[in-house]
């Protein structure tokens, strides 16, 4: 099956880590009789030859040999090889687009006839993977649909039937001209006597490609089917899940172990939730049904589905959040393994932690868990410093003052978590009793250690949020004694300067230190802090004007932020601020525009900049909204943007390809400021 493999100039081809001369060994490893060797070879294919979905010239050279491997029934685990071919055909990079000749998609299409036979292979894993490959790469729609219909009538494996259902939905999206016939198949699969899991899959596909064909009672139907499917799983009448066999200790094996307990159920419900999109009411009702299921795996899937909904859409989530709180199981004993109950609890804690104050409806459950499980207060790692445990972190992030006494106990431990200070800022004045312990910790931070940044910055953040004037000596100790070569030293200095700007006024020794920093890389921040504690514009204005003319964009922004606080006393900086208004970076333009308005009252050149930044760069909306609040009547021409934001159903930081852990918090902050703007 490797005819011609040695005739390929592998040494002249490339993959993610250089020369592809090792690829023949990987290909031969895929045919090995040793499961560990096969798994290692597949790791190598994904890790180097098809790294992160990229198609290299060596990836293309592998395609003929991968087809040969999938056709040989002597080779085990061929389903994974078909999946690899599908991934290559959908890959990206210069070779995927055809810059080097034949494109990846064309290479896989050229051999797509092989997928026809594989849909009837004796190996169910091969059949499952081949159905998607058939739809994606065999350019004969009528024939493909006939093959799918035929396989559905003869297939007896539940997982393959699910794959066939998903492939019919994919077919509808790829071949709209043939959609009516394919939709008839989905409608058939969505009714009795088909298996509840299969019916859920059909409804999910209909929601994605023909939502008008969904039943009027969609949510009750889905919840009922979910219950029937769960009962089948508990009684052992359904196929075992992916996690029922041991996975090798390879990259692919470790990734499989991270999958949900009921991966099939997670996929079914994720497909449905994704297809429902902005039908938030239906999705909340569906989540409530999932979270009320007697099956912990169903509830765990519901928790993770809720996370996606919370991150993307704005709504009143008090009911599902309270239901997630009920999953914490405060009274459950610590178990030696990762049971379904443990996974459910950990999922709930993780999701609640990213909700910050929106987690308040679950605060009682979080507090009960924290109270009953002191072993969860701190997470001890084998090779790195301890971190705050998830339940306590989530409780503190929600702003619940009941976290304060527990945090005090954690602070009293010899090795308190370094990240503790970052959650204290969410507790507001209720955390004031913690200031003595925080000051003590800050005073113990080593001045010449690689850990200085990790230990100091969270503590400085907490003391700054609490405006603790008594912490000035500890802050000055850091600024005066930190070794020059300390990791991220400038970040520590910046945090310390911000702290002095908040609570350093009137304290001995602060002004000389800040004046000395006017010639450093954080001159803009130091000038702003000096203005806050001393109020002398003549001492800081020349420095800030100089910073505006410098080459560093971050330093220009810091200077503009400080100038905005000076107000009309910063009028002499207007030329430099006007230059910033035309900068390429939206953040710099906004900083310059805000400071220019504060310094001069100019609105004609400022408002268009703020409007375009708001529309084109959602990340700056919080800054612009806060400035509009200060502008009063001068900002009224931009109030249409604020009104539209308040009416928008989607969160402003939603983006494809990922999310930030504080996206929900930032969106809620924006909405809060927008409401104040319109109220004012």
N, C-alpha and C positions, 0 to 999 in steps of 0.2 A: 504493500500500500504506500510505500515511500519511494516509488520509482521516480528517479530524477532529482531526489532531494539533495544529492551530493553535487549535482551540476549547477545548483543555484549559487551565485556568488555571495553567500551570506556575510562574509567579512566586509564586503563593500556596502551592505545594507545597514540600516540603523534602527534602533528602538530607543526607548526612553533613557537608557543608561549607556548608550554608545553603540559599539559594534554588535551586529546581530549574529555573530559567529556561534553563539550558544543556542540559537533557536532550533537547529536540528535535534539537539538533545532534548529540548522541551517537547517537540512534536513526538519524538519516539517515546518520551515519558508518558504522554497521553494514552499510549497504547499498552502501557505496562500492565502486567497482571497484579502488581502490588498496589493496593488502594492508596497507600501513603505516597508512593511515587507519582501516581496519577494526580492526586490532589496537589502535590508540590508543583508538578508541571503546569497544571491549570492556574495555580497561583502565579507562576512565572509568566504565563501568557497575559493574564490581566495586569500583572504588576509591571511588566516591561514592554512586551510586544503590543499590548493594547492598553497602555497605561492611561487611566482616567478617560477612557473612551476615545483616545487619540488613535488615528490610523497612520502608521508609518509605512515606508516602502517595504519593510520586512513583514508588516501585518498583511499587506496585499499578497506577498509571496507565500504566506501560510495558507491562504484560502483554498487552493486546490487540494492540499494535503488534509485540511480539516474536512473537506467534503469526502475524501477517501476514508477517513477515520469514521465518519458518521455512517457510511454505507456498510461498514464491516461489523457484522453481528458478533464477532469475536471480541470486539472492544467493549469494555464496560463503561458505564457512566456517559454514554453518548448523548444523553439529553443535555448535559452541560456543554457539550461541543456544539450542538445545534444552537443553544443560547448564545454561545460565543460568536458563531457566524451571524446571528441576528444582530448582536451588538456591533460587530464590525461593519455590517451593512448600514447601520444607523450611525456610525462613528463620525468624528469630526477631525479637523486638522487638514493640512495641505494635501495629503494623499487622498483623504476622504472626498475632497472636492474635485479630485482629478488633476491636480497640478502636476503630478508626476506621471500622467498618462491615464490608464484606466482608473476609474473611481472605485471606491470601496463598494458602493451600492451596485454599480454595474458588475463588479466581480462576483458578488453574491447572486445577483439576478441571473448571471450566465449559468449558474449551476442550480437554479431554483427547481428544475424538474425533479431533482433528487428528493425534495421535500414531499412530493406527491406520495412516493413509496413509504417515506418515513411516517406519514400520518397513519399508516396501518401497521407499523412496526410492532413486534411482539413486546418491546420494552415500553411500558406506559410513560416513563419519563421522556423517551424520545417522541412519543406521540403528542405529549403535552407541548413540548417545545416546537414541534414541527407545524402545529396549526397556525401559530403566529407567523412563522417563517413563510408558510404558504401564502398567507394573505398579503404580507408585506412585499414579497419578491417575485411571485409568479404573476406575470402580467396577462392573465387570461381570466377576467372577472367571472364570466358565466361558468367556466369550468371550476374555478375555485369555489364558488357558491354551491355548485353541485356536489363537490367533494365534501364540503362542510356538512351539508344536509345529509349526505350518505353516512358520514362518520357518526353524526348524532344518533342516527337510527340504530347503529350496530354497537356503539361504544357502551361498555359496562363499568368502566372505571370513573368514579365520581370526579376525581381531580382532572381527568382528561375532558370530561364533559364540561367542567367549569372553564377550562382553557378554550374549548370549542365555542362556548357562549361568549367569552370575551373576544374571541376572534371574529365572531359574527358582528359584534358591535364595531370592531375595528374595520371590518369590511364595509359597513354602512358609511363610516366616515371617509374611507378611501375611495369608494365607488358609489357616489350618490345616485348615478343613473340606475343602479341595480338595487337601490335601497328598499323599495316596496317588498320585494321577495324576501330580503334578509330580515326586514322588520317582522314579517309574518312568522319567521322562525323564532325570533325573540319573544313575540307574543305567545307562541305556543309553549316555549320553555318556561314562561312566567306563570303558568297555570297548572293545576293538578292534572295528572298524578305525579308530576315531576318532583324530585327531591327539594326540600325547602331551601337548601343551599343553592341549588341550581336556579330556583325561582328568584332568590335574592340577586343572583348574578345577572339574570335576565332583566330584572327591574333596574339594576344599576346601569346596565348598558342602554336601556330605553331612556333613562333619565339623562344620559349623556348625548344621545343622538336623536331622540324623538320624544321629548318630554310631554308633548300633547297626548301621547298614547298611554301615559301612566294612569293608573286607577285613581279615582277621586279620593278614595280612602287610603292613600299611599302609606302614611305613617302607621296607622293601625295594622295594615297588611304586613309591613316590614317587621314591626315589633312581634307580631304573631309568628311570622316565619322564623324570626331570630330565636324565639322560644322553642319552636319545634326543632330547629337545628341543634340548639343547645341540649335538648332532651335526647336527641339521637347521639350526640357526643358523650353525654354522661352514661347512657345505656350501652355504649360500645357498638351501636349500629352504624356509625359512620366510619369513614376511612381514618386511619391514624394520621396525626399531624406530622409536619416536617421534623419536629423536634423529638420524635419518638425513637430515633436511632442516634447512635453516637457519631459525632462529627470529628474528623481528624484535627490535630492541632496545627492547622495551616491557616493562612489568611482567610480563605473561603470558609473553612470550618468555624473560625472564630466569629466571622460575620453571621453565619447561620445561627450560632448560639445567642446572638444579640437580637434575633427576630422575636416577634411576639409569640406567646404560648400557643395562640390560635392564629397563625399567620394567614390561613385561608379566610377566617372570619374577618380579620383586620382588613384584608384586601377587599372583600366584598363590601364592607361598610365604608371603607375609604373611597371606593369607586362611587358609591351612592352619594356620599357627602360631597365629593368633588363635583359630581354632576348637578347636584341641587344648587351649588353655588350660593347665590344671594337669597335664596328662599330660606331666610334665617329662622322664621317661625317654624317651618317644617323641620329644619335641622335641630332646633332646640327640642322640639317634641320628640324627635327620633332619639336624641341623646338621653332624654329623660327615660325613654323606654329601655335603652341600652343600660343605663346606670341603675335601673331597677331590676335587671335580670338576676335570677338566682345563680347564674354561672359567673364565677370570678373572672374568667377569661373574657367573657362578653363585656363585663363592666370595665375591665382593663382596656379593652379596645375602645370603649366609649370614652374613657378618660383621655386617651390620646387623640381621638377624633375631636373632642372638645377643644383641645389645645389649638388645633388648626383653625377652628371656628373663631375662638377668642382672638387669635392673632390677626385675622383678616377682616372681621365684620364687627360693627358697632351695634350693641343691643343691650337690653337688660338681661344679664346672665345670672341674676341672684339665685334662681332656682337650680340650674345645673351646677353652679359653684357649690351650693349647699349639698347637693347630691354627691359631688366629688368629695366633699369633706366627710361624708358618711362612709367613704371607702377606706378611710385611714385605719379603722379597726384598732382603736387605742388599747383595747384590752388584750389583743393577741400576743402571745408569748413570743420571745425571740426564737427563731428556728435556725437549725444549722445550715439548711440549704435554701436556695432561692425558690420558695414555693410560690404557688399562684397568689396566695395572700400577700406574701412579701412583695411580689412584683406589682400587685395592685396598689399597695400602700406607697411604694416608691414612685410609681407613675403619678399617683394623686399628689404627692408632695412636690414632685418636679413641676407639674402643671400649675399648682397653686403658687409656687415660688415665683413664677414669671408673671403673675397677675397683680402683685403688689397690693394696693388697697382694694382692688376688686375681689380679693380673696376673703374679704371680711365676712361674708356669709358662712364661710367654713372655719372661722377663727375659733369657735368653741371646740370643734373637733381637733383642730391643730393643737390647741392648748391642752386638751385631754391627752393627746398622744405625747406631747412634750412632758407633761406631768408624770405619765405612767411609764415612760421609757427614757430614763436618764442616759441609758447607753446610746441613745441616738442624738444626744446633744452635740457631740463632737465626732467627726469622722476621722479615724486614724488611718493613715496610709503607710504602706511599707517603706517607700523610698522618698517621701516628701513630707513636708510639715503638715500637721493636722489642719483641717478646715471645719468650719461650722457645719453641724449636721443639718440636713434638709428640713426636717420639721421645725426646728427652732428658727432657722433662717427664714422659712416661709411665714412663720408667725410674726417675726419682727418686721419683715418686709410689708406685711399687711398693715403695719402701724399699731398693732395691738399692744397696749402698755403691759399686758400680762407677761410679755417676753422679758421685761426689764429685770425682775428678780432672778430669773434663770440666767440671763446674760451676766449678771453680777457674779453668780456662782462660777460660771465658765471663766470669767476674767480672773477669778481668784486662783485658778489652777496654775501650776508651774509652767505648763506649755499651752497657753491659750491660743486659739486659732488666729492667724494673722488677718484673716478676712472679716473678723468680727466687727471692726469699725465701719465697714461698708454697709452693714445692715442697720447700725445704730442711727445713721442719718435719716432713716425712714420713720423713726419713732418720735421725732420732734421733742418738745420740752419734757415729755414723760421720761426721757432717758437721762435727764440731768443728774440723778443720783449716781450715774456711772462715771461722771467726770473725774473724780479723784483716782479711780482705778485706771482710767484711760491715761491720765497724766503720768501716773506711776509707770505704766507700760512704755509710754513715749520716752520717759527719762531713762529707761533701760535699753533702748534700741542701740545696738553697737554702731559706732561711727565709721568703721572701716571694714564692714562685712559685706559679702555678696547678698546678704539678706536684708540690708538696711532699707532698701526701697520697699520690699514686700512687707516689712514690719512697720515702717514709719508712715507711709502714705495713707493706709486705711485709718490709722489712729488720728492723723492730722485731719482727715475728712470728717471724722466724727466730732472732734473737738471744735472744728470750724463750724459745723452745723449747730453745735450747742453754744457757740460763741463764748467759750470758756476763757475769760481773761486771765485766770490763774495759771493757764498753760504757757504763758509767754516765756518764762525761763527755759522750759523744755524745748520750745521752738527755737529760741536763740541758741541753745546748746547745739542743736542740729546744724543750724546755719553757720555757726562759728567753728565747729569741730569736725565736720564731716571730711573724710579723706578725699583727695582730689580724684582718685581713680575708682571710686565707688560706682558700682553698676547703676545706671540710670540716675546718676547724681542730680542732673538738671531737673528731673521730674520731682525729686524730693524737695529741691530748692523751690520749685514753683508752688508745690503744695504748702510749704512752710510760709512763703510770701503771701499766699492767699489767706492763710490763717491770720497772719499779722494784720493784713488789711481789714479783717473782720473784727478782731478783738485786741489789736495791739495799741490802740490809741491811748495816750497818757502813760504808757508803761515805760519804765527806764530802759534805755539801751536799744529800743526799737528803731528810732529814727536814724542813728548812725549806721546801723546794719543795712537798712533799706537804702540809704544814700550810697553806701559802698557798692550795692548791687546795681546801681544805675549805670555802671560801666560793664555789666555782665551780659550774658546771653538772655537773661530774663529781665532786661532793663524795663520793658514795657509793663510787665506785671509789678515790678518793684516800684515804678513811678505811680501806678494806679494805687498801690497799697500806701505809698507815702502820702499821696493826696488824701486818702481816706483818714489817715491818722494825724496829718499835720494841716491839710487844707491850704497849702502854699502853692499856687499855680506857677509862680516864677521858678520854683525849684524843680518842677517836673516837665513843664511845657517844652523847653529846649530838647530835653531827652526824647520826648515822645515825637516831636517833629523830626528829629534825627532818625528815629526808628522807622517812621513812615517812609523815609527815603532809602532804607536798606534793602538788600536783596532777598531777605528771608520773608516769605509770605506769612508764616505763622507769627513772626515777630511784628509784622505790620498789623496783623489782626489784633494782637494783644495791645498794641499801641492805640489802635482805633477804639477798642473797648474802653481803655482808660480815658481817652479823650472824650468819649461820650459822657462819662461821669463828670468831667469838668464843666460840661455845658458851655455857656457863652464865654467862659474864660479860655476856651480852646479855639477861639476864632482865628488866631494866627496860624493854626494848623489847617485851615480850609483848603489851601492849594494842594497839600499832600493828600487830604481826604478826597478831594475831587479826582485826583489821579486814581485812587483806589476804586472809585465808583465805576471806572471803566476797566477794571481788572478782569482777567479771564475766569478766575475762580469765583463761583457764586457766593461762597462764604465770605470771601474778601470784599466783594462788591457790597454785600449786605452790611458788613461791619463798617465799611467806609460810609455808606449812605446813612446809617443810623447815627454815626458820630457827626456827620456833616449837618444833619438836621438839628442835632442838639447844640452844635456850635454856632450855627448861623440862622436857623429857622427856615432854611431853604427847603421848599417842597417840590418845586417844578422839576428839578433834576433827580430828586430822591424817590418820589412815588413811583415813577416808571421802573426804576431799578428794583424796588421792593416787589412790585407787581410781577415782573418777569421772573424774579427769583422764586417767588411763591409758586407760580405756575409750573416752572421748569424743574425746580429742585425742591421736592417735598421736604427734604431734611431740614431746610432753613425756616420752615413755616413757624415753628415755635418761637424763634428769635424775632421774626417779623411781627408776629402777633403780639409779643411782649412790647415791641416798640410802638405798635399802633395804640396800645393801651396808654402809653405815655404821651402820644401825640395828640390825643383828644380830638378836637374838631378838625385839625389839620389832616388826620388820617381817615376821615369819613369817606373820601373817594375810593378807598380800598375796602370798605366794609362789605362790598358785594362778595369779595373773596371769603371773608369771615362767615357771612351768611351761607354761602355755598358749602363751606367746610362743615358747618354745623348740620347741614341737611344731608351731607354725603353719607351713604351707608357703609363705605369701606374705610378702613383705617389708612391714614395717609402714608405710612411707611411700608405698606405691602409691596413686595417685589418678588419677582421670580428668582428661584435659585437659592433661597435661604431667608433667614430672618435673624434679628438680634434679640437677645434675652430681655432687653428693655424696650422693645418696640411698642408693646401695649402701654407701658408706663408713659412713654413719650407722647403717644397719641392721646391718652387721657389728659395729660398736662396741656396739650394743645387745645383740646376741647374746653378745658376749664378756663384757659386764658381767653379763648374766643367768646365764651359766654359772658365773661366779665367785660370784654370790649363792647359787645352789643348791649349789655346792661347799662354800661356807662354812657 
